[in-house]
Amino acid sequence: NSVWVSTDHDEIEKVAKQFGARVHRRSPEVSQDSSTSLEAIREFLNHHHEVDIVGNIQATSPCLHPSDLIKVADLIQKEGFDSVFSVVRRHQFRWSEVKKGENKMTEPQNLNPAKRYRRQDWPGELYENGSFYFAKRHLIEKGYLQGGKMAYYEMRAEHSVDIDIDIDWPIAEQRVLSFGYFGKEPLKEVKLLVCSIDGCLTNGRIYVTEDQKEMVSYDYRDIVGINLLKKRGIQVRLISERDCSKTLSAMQLGCVAKVSATNKLQVLEDWQKDTGLSWKEVAYLGNEESDVECLKKAGMSGVPADACAVAQKAAGYICKSNGGCGAVREFAEHIFLLLEKVNAARKQ
């Protein structure tokens, strides 16, 4: 089995590969605004004759869980279905549409107004929700995603989320926090953030004056982010390969720091042992090759948008902000979202 992302976009290809997916570059013919998913899948199959079953998972459905997809694959591989698609149960009364200018009345479609059901007494109806479509190769080659021996897979309502227009985003974000999939391991609160100074807290530039003094710049938003983390009980520690102790003193952050660090991973491991935290409770924000092993070790990892390629590949989260331009604050917000998820899980 393999996971593929079909795209004609360089950035999407880059992110997909960072998370271990393989990439099929779409041709211009199936990358138009009017192109359908079926057209893209058929092109993919033309290049991959070894594939006999396709699971088309919509990127706009962020609450899918692996356990559901495994059950769907079993319906095809073990129970002999040719196609399986996702549905959700809804309790909505439907009425016929009356267009402007038409001289007629609306009519009930799935109810008797004289004997209206209470919601709890009505099983509702199944609606296709577009989260995924699984089908065998021979169906797709004929131009179908649904056909042959068909089955539906009913998703839980809280997992049935679709991002179609802009206003769907905030709803989806909150639903993901409560019902999204965050990996096999139980979530733990982040209690320590270790941040590389050069290239994360600063933009990496060093200004040298005529009297050979060094100056750096930082974004006040990042200082706010550090203070917010500390208010939430999260320790923030800083690390640098340079001796920037004077700069840190001038910034007055009040954070434990290690400068002139020749082995960042060793420093990180020492801090993890000293605090008695598990790796799941440690977050790391880095941007250079020297940060890669730390990014791999930490339970949560991030890099600024302008981090080097190997650091981006090792990180779990890539900020939209560059180093020294709000990346620390952005990563802090990412940590806060995880905390909300942990708290929501505890309440369930």
Disulfide bonds with the S-S distance in Angstrom:
none
